[in-house]
């Protein structure tokens, strides 16, 4: 149980229990009404991800990618943050790039980069990783020349 319930005067000052109760009774009904207005009356169907979404907004006005439901908050493993009221419930901070490296078997490494592998909206790779990212999937991050040759797509040669 939270200390504010056990020792309310420590948290809310003199008459802490009364002040705590006023806070709860003054805010919980408003919060319930707001959630119900967004997610409907059936509480059993409420999901955090239905309100907490992410949209990749193109900085130059190109096509946006999303929305995707997001879990997490600022204090969970899937760290995510929204800035209320400016961006109510929309994720504004969260990991878009993650990788797990297997130093004993480099070709077993995995990575995700959202929304895609290209910043060029004309490329098929502009948003090709969005669905994998939003569902928590990864793709192989290959290191050996043999694995890259076997799985590579396009080769770009850069010359001065």
DSSP file (Angstrom, degrees, kcal/mol; ACC not computed):
  #  RESIDUE AA STRUCTURE BP1 BP2  ACC     N-H-->O    O-->H-N    N-H-->O    O-->H-N    TCO  KAPPA ALPHA  PHI   PSI    X-CA   Y-CA   Z-CA
    1    1 A X              0   0    0      0, 0.0     5,-0.1     0, 0.0     2,-0.0   0.000 360.0 360.0 360.0 142.2    0.0    0.0    0.0
    2    2 A X    >>  -     0   0    0      1,-0.1     3,-1.9     2,-0.0     4,-1.2  -0.349 360.0-124.4 -65.0 141.5    1.2    3.5   -0.8
    3    3 A X  H 3> S+     0   0    0      1,-0.3     4,-3.6     2,-0.2     7,-0.2   0.761 107.0  70.9 -58.8 -25.8    2.6    5.5    2.1
    4    4 A X  H 34 S+     0   0    0      1,-0.2    -1,-0.3     2,-0.2     7,-0.1   0.757 102.5  44.0 -66.2 -21.0    0.1    8.3    1.4
    5    5 A X  H <4 S+     0   0    0     -3,-1.9     3,-0.4     2,-0.1    -1,-0.2   0.815 119.2  41.0 -87.3 -34.3   -2.6    6.0    2.6
    6    6 A X  H  < S+     0   0    0     -4,-1.2     2,-0.2     1,-0.2    -2,-0.2   0.903 134.8  17.2 -79.8 -43.5   -0.7    4.8    5.7
    7    7 A X  S >X S+     0   0    0     -4,-3.6     3,-1.1    -5,-0.1     4,-0.9  -0.580  70.1 164.3-128.6  69.5    0.8    8.2    6.7
    8    8 A X  H 3> S+     0   0    0     -3,-0.4     4,-3.3     1,-0.3     3,-0.4   0.801  72.9  61.7 -62.1 -30.2   -1.2   10.8    4.9
    9    9 A X  H 3> S+     0   0    0      1,-0.2     4,-1.5     2,-0.2    -1,-0.3   0.845 100.1  55.8 -65.2 -30.7    0.1   13.7    7.1
   10   10 A X  H <4 S+     0   0    0     -3,-1.1    -1,-0.2    -7,-0.2    -2,-0.2   0.822 118.9  32.6 -66.8 -30.2    3.6   13.0    5.8
   11   11 A X  H  < S+     0   0    0     -4,-0.9    -2,-0.2    -3,-0.4    -1,-0.2   0.835 133.9  23.9 -93.9 -39.1    2.4   13.4    2.2
   12   12 A X  H  < S-     0   0    0     -4,-3.3    -3,-0.2     1,-0.3    -2,-0.2   0.385  98.2-130.0-115.5   1.8   -0.3   16.0    2.5
   13   13 A X    ><  +     0   0    0     -4,-1.5     3,-0.9    -5,-0.4    -1,-0.3  -0.390  67.4   7.7  82.2-162.2    0.5   17.9    5.7
   14   14 A X  T 3  S+     0   0    0      1,-0.3     5,-0.1     2,-0.1    -4,-0.0  -0.249 138.1  14.8 -56.5 138.8   -1.9   18.7    8.5
   15   15 A X  T 3> S+     0   0    0      3,-0.1     4,-2.4     1,-0.1     3,-0.3   0.878  83.1 165.3  59.4  39.6   -5.3   16.9    8.0
   16   16 A X  H <>  +     0   0    0     -3,-0.9     4,-2.9     1,-0.2     5,-0.2   0.843  66.2  54.9 -56.7 -39.7   -3.5   14.8    5.4
   17   17 A X  H  > S+     0   0    0      2,-0.2     4,-2.4     1,-0.2    -1,-0.2   0.918 110.7  45.7 -63.4 -42.2   -6.3   12.1    5.3
   18   18 A X  H  > S+     0   0    0     -3,-0.3     4,-2.4     2,-0.2    -2,-0.2   0.933 115.0  46.8 -65.8 -45.5   -8.9   14.8    4.5
   19   19 A X  H  X S+     0   0    0     -4,-2.4     4,-2.1     2,-0.2    -2,-0.2   0.895 112.8  49.8 -64.8 -40.0   -6.7   16.5    1.9
   20   20 A X  H  X S+     0   0    0     -4,-2.9     4,-2.5    -5,-0.2    -1,-0.2   0.938 111.6  48.6 -61.9 -46.7   -5.8   13.1    0.3
   21   21 A X  H  X S+     0   0    0     -4,-2.4     4,-3.0     1,-0.2     5,-0.2   0.880 109.9  51.6 -63.4 -38.8   -9.5   12.1    0.1
   22   22 A X  H  X S+     0   0    0     -4,-2.4     4,-1.7     2,-0.2    -1,-0.2   0.907 110.1  50.1 -62.9 -41.4  -10.5   15.4   -1.4
   23   23 A X  H  X S+     0   0    0     -4,-2.1     4,-1.4     2,-0.2     5,-0.3   0.953 114.6  42.9 -61.6 -49.8   -7.8   15.0   -4.1
   24   24 A X  H  X S+     0   0    0     -4,-2.5     4,-2.6     1,-0.2     3,-0.4   0.932 116.2  46.5 -62.9 -47.5   -9.0   11.4   -4.9
   25   25 A X  H  < S+     0   0    0     -4,-3.0     4,-0.3     1,-0.2    -1,-0.2   0.746 114.7  49.1 -70.3 -22.2  -12.7   12.3   -4.9
   26   26 A X  H  < S+     0   0    0     -4,-1.7    -1,-0.2    -5,-0.2    -2,-0.2   0.702 122.1  29.6 -87.6 -20.4  -12.1   15.4   -7.0
   27   27 A X  H  X S+     0   0    0     -4,-1.4     4,-2.6    -3,-0.4     5,-0.2   0.784 105.7  65.4-110.1 -36.0  -10.0   13.8   -9.7
   28   28 A X  H  X S+     0   0    0     -4,-2.6     4,-2.7    -5,-0.3     5,-0.2   0.908 102.1  49.5 -61.2 -44.0  -11.0   10.1  -10.0
   29   29 A X  H  > S+     0   0    0     -5,-0.3     4,-2.3    -4,-0.3    -1,-0.2   0.902 112.9  48.6 -61.7 -37.3  -14.5   10.8  -11.3
   30   30 A X  H  > S+     0   0    0      2,-0.2     4,-2.3     1,-0.2    -2,-0.2   0.912 112.3  48.2 -66.5 -42.0  -13.1   13.3  -13.9
   31   31 A X  H  X S+     0   0    0     -4,-2.6     4,-2.5     2,-0.2     5,-0.2   0.919 111.4  50.3 -63.8 -43.2  -10.5   10.7  -15.0
   32   32 A X  H  X S+     0   0    0     -4,-2.7     4,-2.7    -5,-0.2     5,-0.2   0.925 110.8  49.3 -60.4 -45.1  -13.1    8.0  -15.3
   33   33 A X  H  X S+     0   0    0     -4,-2.3     4,-2.0    -5,-0.2    -1,-0.2   0.901 110.9  50.1 -62.6 -41.6  -15.3   10.2  -17.4
   34   34 A X  H  X S+     0   0    0     -4,-2.3     4,-1.1     2,-0.2    -1,-0.2   0.929 113.2  45.0 -63.7 -45.7  -12.5   11.2  -19.7
   35   35 A X  H >X S+     0   0    0     -4,-2.5     4,-3.1     1,-0.2     3,-0.6   0.926 112.5  51.2 -65.1 -43.8  -11.4    7.6  -20.3
   36   36 A X  H 3X S+     0   0    0     -4,-2.7     4,-2.0     1,-0.2    -1,-0.2   0.863 106.3  55.4 -62.2 -35.2  -15.0    6.5  -20.8
   37   37 A X  H 3< S+     0   0    0     -4,-2.0    -1,-0.2    -5,-0.2    -2,-0.2   0.806 117.6  35.7 -67.4 -27.3  -15.5    9.2  -23.4
   38   38 A X  H << S+     0   0    0     -4,-1.1    -2,-0.2    -3,-0.6    -1,-0.2   0.813 130.8  27.2 -93.0 -35.1  -12.5    7.9  -25.4
   39   39 A X  H  < S-     0   0    0     -4,-3.1     3,-0.2     1,-0.3    -3,-0.2   0.466 107.0-113.8-112.6  -2.9  -12.8    4.1  -24.9
   40   40 A X     <  -     0   0    0     -4,-2.0    -1,-0.3    -5,-0.3    -2,-0.1  -0.186  36.5 -69.2  93.7 172.2  -16.6    3.6  -24.3
   41   41 A X  S    S+     0   0    0      1,-0.1     2,-1.3    -4,-0.1    -1,-0.2   0.706 102.3  93.4 -77.9 -21.7  -18.7    2.4  -21.4
   42   42 A X    >   -     0   0    0     -3,-0.2     3,-1.8     1,-0.2     4,-0.3  -0.604  54.4-172.5 -79.2  96.8  -17.5   -1.2  -21.4
   43   43 A X  G >  S+     0   0    0     -2,-1.3     3,-1.5     1,-0.3    -1,-0.2   0.787  79.4  66.7 -60.6 -29.3  -14.7   -1.1  -18.9
   44   44 A X  G 3  S+     0   0    0      1,-0.3    -1,-0.3    -3,-0.1    -2,-0.1   0.705 100.0  51.9 -67.6 -16.9  -13.7   -4.7  -19.7
   45   45 A X  G <  S+     0   0    0     -3,-1.8    -1,-0.3    -6,-0.1    -2,-0.2   0.462  82.0 118.7 -96.1  -2.4  -12.6   -3.5  -23.2
   46   46 A X    <   +     0   0    0     -3,-1.5     2,-0.3    -4,-0.3     3,-0.1  -0.445  37.4 176.5 -68.9 134.0  -10.4   -0.7  -22.0
   47   47 A X    >>  -     0   0    0     -2,-0.2     3,-0.9     1,-0.1     4,-0.6  -0.998  34.6-136.0-136.3 138.5   -6.7   -1.0  -22.9
   48   48 A X  H >> S+     0   0    0     -2,-0.3     4,-2.8     1,-0.2     3,-1.5   0.899 105.9  59.0 -58.1 -42.0   -4.0    1.5  -22.3
   49   49 A X  H 34 S+     0   0    0      1,-0.3    21,-0.4     2,-0.2    -1,-0.2   0.731  92.5  66.5 -63.4 -22.9   -2.7    1.1  -25.8
   50   50 A X  H <4 S+     0   0    0     -3,-0.9    -1,-0.3     1,-0.2    -2,-0.2   0.758 116.5  27.2 -70.4 -22.5   -6.0    2.2  -27.3
   51   51 A X  H << S+     0   0    0     -3,-1.5     2,-1.0    -4,-0.6    -2,-0.2   0.753 113.3  67.4-102.1 -35.9   -5.4    5.7  -25.8
   52   52 A X  S  < S+     0   0    0     -4,-2.8    18,-2.9    18,-0.2     2,-0.3  -0.753  72.1 159.3 -93.5  99.4   -1.6    5.7  -25.8
   53   53 A X  E     -Ab  69  90A   0     -2,-1.0    38,-3.6    36,-0.6     2,-0.4  -0.747  31.8-141.8-121.4 164.1   -0.5    5.8  -29.4
   54   54 A X  E     -A   68   0A   0     14,-2.3    14,-1.8    -2,-0.3    13,-0.6  -0.994  12.8-176.8-127.5 135.7    2.5    6.7  -31.5
   55   55 A X  E     -A   66   0A   0     -2,-0.4     2,-0.9    36,-0.4    11,-0.2  -0.999  24.3-136.4-127.1 128.3    2.6    8.4  -34.9
   56   56 A X  E     -A   65   0A   0      9,-3.2     9,-2.3    -2,-0.4     2,-0.6  -0.763  24.8-157.7 -82.3 110.3    5.8    9.0  -36.8
   57   57 A X        -     0   0    0     -2,-0.9     2,-0.2     7,-0.2     7,-0.1  -0.811  16.1-125.2 -96.6 121.5    5.4   12.5  -38.0
   58   58 A X    >   -     0   0    0     -2,-0.6     3,-1.6     4,-0.4     6,-0.1  -0.473  13.2-141.5 -67.3 127.3    7.6   13.3  -41.0
   59   59 A X  T 3  S+     0   0    0      1,-0.3    -1,-0.2    -2,-0.2    -2,-0.0   0.703  99.2  45.3 -66.4 -19.0    9.6   16.5  -40.2
   60   60 A X  T 3  S-     0   0    0      0, 0.0    -1,-0.3     0, 0.0    -2,-0.1   0.194 124.9 -94.7-109.8  15.7    9.3   17.9  -43.7
   61   61 A X  S <  S+     0   0    0     -3,-1.6    -2,-0.1     1,-0.1     3,-0.1   0.611  78.3 140.2  85.9  11.8    5.6   17.2  -44.1
   62   62 A X        -     0   0    0      1,-0.2    -4,-0.4    -5,-0.0     2,-0.1   0.007  66.5 -50.8 -72.3-171.5    5.9   13.9  -45.9
   63   63 A X        -     0   0    0     -6,-0.1    -1,-0.2     1,-0.1     2,-0.1  -0.422  57.8-132.4 -67.9 135.0    3.6   11.0  -45.2
   64   64 A X        -     0   0    0     -2,-0.1     2,-0.5    -3,-0.1    -7,-0.2  -0.480  14.1-137.0 -79.8 157.5    3.2   10.1  -41.5
   65   65 A X  E     -A   56   0A   0     -9,-2.3    -9,-3.2    -2,-0.1     2,-0.3  -0.978  46.5 -30.9-121.1 126.8    3.5    6.5  -40.4
   66   66 A X  E     -A   55   0A   0     -2,-0.5   -11,-0.2     1,-0.2     2,-0.1  -0.799  24.3-130.6 126.6-169.7    1.0    5.0  -37.8
   67   67 A X  E     +     0   0A   0    -13,-0.6     2,-0.4    -2,-0.3    -1,-0.2   0.433  43.3 175.1 -83.8 163.6   -0.7    5.2  -35.5
   68   68 A X  E     -A   54   0A   0    -14,-1.8   -14,-2.3    -2,-0.1     2,-0.2  -0.998  33.5-114.5-132.7 138.3    0.4    2.2  -33.4
   69   69 A X  E     -A   53   0A   0     -2,-0.4     2,-0.4   -16,-0.2   -16,-0.2  -0.496  35.8-160.6 -68.0 139.0   -0.8    1.3  -30.0
   70   70 A X        -     0   0    0    -18,-2.9   -18,-0.2   -21,-0.4   -19,-0.1  -0.964   9.6-161.5-125.9 141.5    1.9    1.6  -27.4
   71   71 A X        +     0   0    0     -2,-0.4     0, 0.0   -22,-0.1     0, 0.0  -0.289  48.2  58.2 -96.1-169.8    2.2    0.2  -23.9
   72   72 A X        -     0   0    0     -2,-0.1     2,-0.2     3,-0.1     7,-0.2   0.196  54.1-137.7  79.6 165.7    4.5    1.4  -21.2
   73   73 A X    >   -     0   0    0      8,-0.1     7,-1.5     5,-0.0     3,-1.3  -0.773  47.5 -74.7-144.7-171.9    5.0    4.6  -19.2
   74   74 A X  T 3  S+     0   0    0      1,-0.3     5,-0.1     5,-0.2     7,-0.1   0.650 129.7  44.9 -70.0 -12.4    8.1    6.5  -18.0
   75   75 A X  T 3  S+     0   0    0      5,-0.1    -1,-0.3     3,-0.1     2,-0.3  -0.021  96.5  89.1-122.1  32.3    8.7    3.9  -15.3
   76   76 A X  S <  S-     0   0    0     -3,-1.3     3,-0.3     4,-0.1     4,-0.0  -0.771  86.7-106.4-119.9 169.3    8.2    0.6  -17.1
   77   77 A X  S    S+     0   0    0      1,-0.3     2,-1.8    -2,-0.3    -1,-0.1   0.906 120.8  56.3 -60.9 -42.2   10.6   -1.7  -19.1
   78   78 A X  S    S-     0   0    0     16,-0.0    -1,-0.3     2,-0.0    -3,-0.1  -0.535  96.9-154.0 -86.1  69.4    8.9   -0.5  -22.3
   79   79 A X        +     0   0    0     -2,-1.8    16,-0.7    -3,-0.3     2,-0.3  -0.181  27.3 156.3 -56.4 131.3    9.7    3.1  -21.4
   80   80 A X  E     -C   94   0B   0     -7,-1.5     2,-0.4    14,-0.2    14,-0.2  -0.985  20.3-163.0-155.5 150.1    7.4    5.6  -23.0
   81   81 A X  E     -C   93   0B   0     12,-2.2    11,-3.1    -2,-0.3    12,-1.5  -0.999   5.7-169.1-143.9 141.2    6.2    9.1  -22.3
   82   82 A X  E     -C   91   0B   0     -2,-0.4     2,-0.7     9,-0.3     9,-0.2  -0.931  20.6-134.7-124.4 155.5    3.4   11.4  -23.2
   83   83 A X     >  -     0   0    0      7,-0.6     4,-3.6     4,-0.5     2,-0.4  -0.887  32.1-130.1-115.8 102.1    3.1   15.1  -22.5
   84   84 A X  T  4 S+     0   0    0     -2,-0.7    -2,-0.0     1,-0.3     4,-0.0  -0.777  78.4   7.5 -95.0 137.2   -0.3   16.0  -21.2
   85   85 A X  T >4 S+     0   0    0     -2,-0.4     3,-0.9     0, 0.0    -1,-0.3  -0.996 126.2  55.2 -95.9  -4.6   -2.2   18.3  -22.1
   86   86 A X  T 34 S+     0   0    0      1,-0.3     2,-0.3    -4,-0.0    -2,-0.2   0.905 130.5  14.1 -56.7 -43.5   -0.2   19.3  -25.2
   87   87 A X  T >< S-     0   0    0     -4,-3.6     3,-1.0     3,-0.1    -4,-0.5  -0.642  89.1-149.2-129.5  74.1   -0.2   15.8  -26.7
   88   88 A X  T <  S-     0   0    0     -3,-0.9    -4,-0.1     1,-0.3     3,-0.1  -0.238  73.9 -25.8 -57.1 113.5   -2.8   13.9  -24.7
   89   89 A X  T 3  S+     0   0    0      1,-0.2   -36,-0.6    -2,-0.2     2,-0.4   0.294 100.8 130.4  70.2  -7.0   -1.8   10.3  -24.5
   90   90 A X  B <   -b   53   0A   0     -3,-1.0    -7,-0.6   -38,-0.2     2,-0.3  -0.638  66.1-114.6 -78.6 129.7    0.3   10.4  -27.7
   91   91 A X  E     +C   82   0B   0    -38,-3.6   -36,-0.4    -2,-0.4    -9,-0.3  -0.463  41.6 167.5 -64.5 124.8    3.7    8.9  -27.2
   92   92 A X  E     +     0   0B   0    -11,-3.1     2,-0.4     1,-0.3   -10,-0.2   0.548  68.3  36.8-113.0 -15.8    6.3   11.6  -27.6
   93   93 A X  E    S+C   81   0B   0    -12,-1.5   -12,-2.2     2,-0.0    -1,-0.3  -0.991  73.9 116.7-138.5 129.3    9.3    9.7  -26.2
   94   94 A X  E     -C   80   0B   0     -2,-0.4     2,-0.4   -14,-0.2   -14,-0.2  -0.927  64.9 -74.2-179.6 161.9   10.1    6.0  -26.6
   95   95 A X        +     0   0    0    -16,-0.7     3,-0.1    -2,-0.3    -2,-0.0  -0.531  39.8 166.5 -74.4 124.3   12.6    3.7  -28.1
   96   96 A X  S    S+     0   0    0     -2,-0.4    18,-1.9     1,-0.2     2,-0.5   0.566  71.1  49.8-107.1 -16.6   12.5    3.4  -31.9
   97   97 A X  E     +D  113   0C   0     16,-0.2     2,-0.3    14,-0.0    -1,-0.2  -0.988  64.8 158.8-124.8 126.2   15.9    1.6  -32.2
   98   98 A X  E     -D  112   0C   0     14,-2.0    14,-2.3    -2,-0.5     2,-0.3  -0.994  10.6-178.3-141.8 146.8   16.8   -1.4  -30.1
   99   99 A X  E     -D  111   0C   0     -2,-0.3     2,-0.5    12,-0.2    12,-0.2  -0.999  17.4-157.9-147.0 149.5   19.3   -4.2  -30.6
  100  100 A X  E     -D  110   0C   0     10,-2.9    10,-2.5    -2,-0.3     2,-0.4  -0.986  20.7-156.2-124.5 117.6   20.4   -7.3  -28.9
  101  101 A X        -     0   0    0     -2,-0.5     2,-0.8     8,-0.2     5,-0.1  -0.808  10.5-157.7-102.5 131.8   23.9   -8.4  -29.8
  102  102 A X    >   -     0   0    0     -2,-0.4     3,-0.9     4,-0.3     6,-0.3  -0.870   9.1-175.9-104.5  97.2   25.2  -12.0  -29.5
  103  103 A X  T 3  S+     0   0    0     -2,-0.8     3,-0.3     1,-0.3    -1,-0.1   0.663  83.3  55.7 -71.5 -13.8   29.0  -11.6  -29.3
  104  104 A X  T 3  S+     0   0    0      1,-0.2    -1,-0.3    -3,-0.1     2,-0.1   0.680 127.4  16.3 -87.3 -19.6   29.4  -15.4  -29.3
  105  105 A X  S X  S-     0   0    0     -3,-0.9     3,-3.2     1,-0.1     4,-0.3  -0.576  72.9-170.4-151.9  79.3   27.5  -15.7  -32.6
  106  106 A X  G >  S+     0   0    0     -3,-0.3     3,-1.8     1,-0.3    -4,-0.3   0.769  83.4  60.9 -49.6 -36.3   27.3  -12.3  -34.2
  107  107 A X  G 3  S+     0   0    0      1,-0.3    -1,-0.3    35,-0.1    34,-0.1   0.568  93.8  66.2 -72.2  -5.8   24.8  -13.4  -36.9
  108  108 A X  G <  S+     0   0    0     -3,-3.2    -1,-0.3    -6,-0.3    -2,-0.2   0.453  77.8 117.7 -88.0  -1.9   22.3  -14.3  -34.1
  109  109 A X    <   -     0   0    0     -3,-1.8    32,-2.5    32,-0.4     2,-0.3  -0.273  50.6-154.6 -66.3 152.7   22.0  -10.6  -33.2
  110  110 A X  E     +DE 100 140C   0    -10,-2.5   -10,-2.9    30,-0.3     2,-0.3  -0.937  14.8 173.2-131.8 152.3   18.6   -8.9  -33.6
  111  111 A X  E     -DE  99 139C   0     28,-2.3    28,-2.8    -2,-0.3     2,-0.3  -0.975  15.6-160.5-152.1 159.1   17.6   -5.3  -34.2
  112  112 A X  E     +D   98   0C   0    -14,-2.3   -14,-2.0    -2,-0.3     2,-0.4  -0.981   7.5 179.6-143.5 141.5   14.6   -3.0  -34.9
  113  113 A X  E     -D   97   0C   0     -2,-0.3     2,-0.3   -16,-0.2   -16,-0.2  -0.948  32.1-111.3-142.1 116.1   14.6    0.5  -36.3
  114  114 A X  S    S+     0   0    0    -18,-1.9    13,-0.1    -2,-0.4   -18,-0.0  -0.812  80.6   1.7-113.3 149.5   11.3    2.2  -36.8
  115  115 A X  S    S-     0   0    0     -2,-0.3    14,-1.7    11,-0.1    15,-1.1  -0.992 121.6 -49.7 -87.5 -11.6    9.5    3.2  -38.8
  116  116 A X        -     0   0    0     13,-0.2    10,-0.2    12,-0.2    11,-0.1  -0.930  49.3 -90.5-164.7-172.5   11.8    1.8  -41.5
  117  117 A X  S    S+     0   0    0      8,-1.2     2,-0.4    -2,-0.3     9,-0.2   0.434 102.5  56.9 -93.6  -0.5   15.4    1.6  -42.8
  118  118 A X        -     0   0    0      7,-1.7    10,-0.1     5,-0.1    -1,-0.0  -0.988  57.5-157.2-134.4 141.1   15.1    4.7  -45.1
  119  119 A X  S    S+     0   0    0     -2,-0.4     2,-0.7    -4,-0.0    -1,-0.1   0.424  72.9 100.5 -88.8  -0.5   14.2    8.3  -44.4
  120  120 A X    >   -     0   0    0      1,-0.1     3,-2.0     2,-0.0     6,-0.2  -0.780  65.1-153.3 -90.4 115.2   13.3    8.6  -48.1
  121  121 A X  T 3  S+     0   0    0     -2,-0.7    -1,-0.1     1,-0.3     5,-0.1   0.648  93.1  62.1 -65.3 -13.8    9.5    8.4  -48.4
  122  122 A X  T 3  S+     0   0    0      4,-0.1    -1,-0.3     3,-0.0     2,-0.2   0.642  87.3  94.0 -82.5 -14.9    9.9    7.1  -52.0
  123  123 A X  S X  S-     0   0    0     -3,-2.0     3,-1.6     1,-0.1     4,-0.3  -0.489  78.6-133.1 -80.8 145.5   11.7    4.0  -50.8
  124  124 A X  T 3  S+     0   0    0      1,-0.3     3,-0.3    -2,-0.2     4,-0.2   0.670 109.5  60.0 -66.5 -14.6    9.9    0.7  -50.0
  125  125 A X  T 3  S+     0   0    0      1,-0.2    -7,-1.7    -5,-0.1    -8,-1.2   0.296  74.1  98.7 -95.8   9.2   12.0    0.8  -46.8
  126  126 A X  S <  S-     0   0    0     -3,-1.6    -1,-0.2    -9,-0.2    -2,-0.1   0.899 109.7  -0.8 -63.1 -41.2   10.5    4.1  -45.6
  127  127 A X  S >  S+     0   0    0     -3,-0.3     3,-1.5    -4,-0.3     4,-0.4   0.164  94.5 118.9-134.2  18.6    8.0    2.4  -43.3
  128  128 A X  T 3  S+     0   0    0      1,-0.3     4,-0.3    -4,-0.2   -12,-0.2   0.634  78.6  47.6 -68.1 -13.8    8.6   -1.3  -43.8
  129  129 A X  T 3> S+     0   0    0    -14,-1.7     4,-2.8    -4,-0.2    -1,-0.3   0.432  82.6  96.1-104.8   0.2    9.5   -2.0  -40.1
  130  130 A X  H <> S+     0   0    0     -3,-1.5     4,-2.7   -15,-1.1     5,-0.2   0.914  85.2  46.8 -58.5 -46.9    6.6   -0.2  -38.5
  131  131 A X  H  > S+     0   0    0     -4,-0.4     4,-1.3     2,-0.2    -1,-0.2   0.910 113.9  47.9 -65.2 -41.4    4.5   -3.2  -38.0
  132  132 A X  H  4>S+     0   0    0     -4,-0.3     5,-3.0     2,-0.2     4,-0.4   0.939 113.7  48.6 -62.3 -45.7    7.3   -5.3  -36.6
  133  133 A X  H ><5S+     0   0    0     -4,-2.8     3,-1.3     1,-0.2    -2,-0.2   0.924 110.3  50.2 -59.7 -46.5    8.3   -2.4  -34.2
  134  134 A X  H 3<5S+     0   0    0     -4,-2.7    -1,-0.2     1,-0.3    -2,-0.2   0.743 113.4  45.7 -70.0 -21.1    4.7   -1.9  -33.0
  135  135 A X  T 3<5S-     0   0    0     -4,-1.3    -1,-0.3    -3,-0.4    -2,-0.2   0.364 118.0-108.2-101.6   5.9    4.3   -5.6  -32.3
  136  136 A X  T < 5S+     0   0    0     -3,-1.3    -3,-0.2    -4,-0.4     2,-0.1   0.707  70.1 141.9  81.5  20.4    7.7   -6.0  -30.5
  137  137 A X      < -     0   0    0     -5,-3.0     2,-0.3    -6,-0.2    -1,-0.2  -0.479  32.2-158.9 -92.6 165.9    9.4   -8.0  -33.2
  138  138 A X        -     0   0    0     -2,-0.1     2,-0.3   -26,-0.1   -26,-0.2  -0.836   7.9-138.1-132.4 169.4   13.0   -7.7  -34.4
  139  139 A X  E     -E  111   0C   0    -28,-2.8   -28,-2.3    -2,-0.3     2,-0.1  -0.912  39.1 -82.5-127.0 160.7   14.9   -8.7  -37.6
  140  140 A X  E     -E  110   0C   0     -2,-0.3     2,-0.7   -30,-0.2   -30,-0.3  -0.348  29.6-151.9 -64.7 137.6   18.4  -10.3  -37.9
  141  141 A X        -     0   0    0    -32,-2.5   -32,-0.4   -35,-0.2     2,-0.2  -0.899  24.4-156.8-107.5  98.4   21.4   -8.0  -37.7
  142  142 A X        +     0   0    0     -2,-0.7   -35,-0.1     1,-0.1   -36,-0.0  -0.513  27.0 167.6 -87.3 144.6   23.9   -9.9  -39.8
  143  143 A X        +     0   0    0     -2,-0.2    -1,-0.1   -34,-0.0   -36,-0.0   0.696  48.2  87.7-120.5 -40.5   27.7   -9.5  -39.5
  144  144 A X  S  > S-     0   0    0      1,-0.1     4,-2.4     4,-0.0     5,-0.2  -0.347  75.0-127.5 -72.4 147.4   29.4  -12.3  -41.4
  145  145 A X  H  > S+     0   0    0      1,-0.2     4,-2.6     2,-0.2     5,-0.2   0.881 109.9  53.6 -58.8 -39.0   30.1  -11.8  -45.1
  146  146 A X  H  > S+     0   0    0      2,-0.2     4,-2.2     1,-0.2    -1,-0.2   0.927 109.9  45.8 -64.2 -44.5   28.4  -15.1  -45.9
  147  147 A X  H  > S+     0   0    0      2,-0.2     4,-1.7     1,-0.2    -1,-0.2   0.884 113.8  49.4 -66.7 -37.9   25.2  -14.2  -44.1
  148  148 A X  H  X S+     0   0    0     -4,-2.4     4,-2.5     2,-0.2    -2,-0.2   0.929 111.9  47.8 -67.3 -44.3   25.1  -10.7  -45.7
  149  149 A X  H  < S+     0   0    0     -4,-2.6    -2,-0.2     1,-0.2    -1,-0.2   0.895 113.9  48.6 -61.1 -40.3   25.7  -12.2  -49.2
  150  150 A X  H  < S+     0   0    0     -4,-2.2    -1,-0.2    -5,-0.2    -2,-0.2   0.827 126.5  24.9 -69.1 -33.0   22.9  -14.8  -48.6
  151  151 A X  H  < S+     0   0    0     -4,-1.7    -2,-0.2    -5,-0.2    -1,-0.2   0.505  91.0 118.4-114.2  -8.1   20.4  -12.3  -47.3
  152  152 A X     <  -     0   0    0     -4,-2.5     3,-0.1    -5,-0.2    -4,-0.0  -0.177  35.9-173.7 -65.0 155.4   21.3   -8.9  -48.8
  153  153 A X        +     0   0    0      1,-0.4     2,-0.4     0, 0.0    -1,-0.1   0.703  62.4  16.6-109.5 -82.4   19.0   -7.0  -51.0
  154  154 A X        -     0   0    0      2,-0.0     2,-0.5     0, 0.0    -1,-0.4  -0.788  62.2-151.6-102.0 138.4   20.5   -3.8  -52.6
  155  155 A X        -     0   0    0     -2,-0.4     2,-0.5    -3,-0.1    -3,-0.0  -0.942  10.0-167.3-110.8 127.3   24.1   -3.0  -52.8
  156  156 A X        -     0   0    0     -2,-0.5     2,-0.6     2,-0.0    -2,-0.0  -0.964   5.8-156.8-115.4 124.7   25.1    0.6  -52.9
  157  157 A X        -     0   0    0     -2,-0.5     2,-0.6     2,-0.0    -2,-0.0  -0.893   6.9-160.4-102.8 119.1   28.7    1.5  -53.7
  158  158 A X        +     0   0    0     -2,-0.6     2,-0.4     2,-0.0    -2,-0.0  -0.882  13.5 177.3-102.1 125.4   29.8    4.9  -52.5
  159  159 A X              0   0    0     -2,-0.6    -2,-0.0     1,-0.0     0, 0.0  -0.955 360.0 360.0-127.2 145.9   32.8    6.5  -54.1
  160  160 A X              0   0    0     -2,-0.4    -1,-0.0     0, 0.0    -2,-0.0   0.517 360.0 360.0 -67.2 360.0   34.5    9.8  -53.6
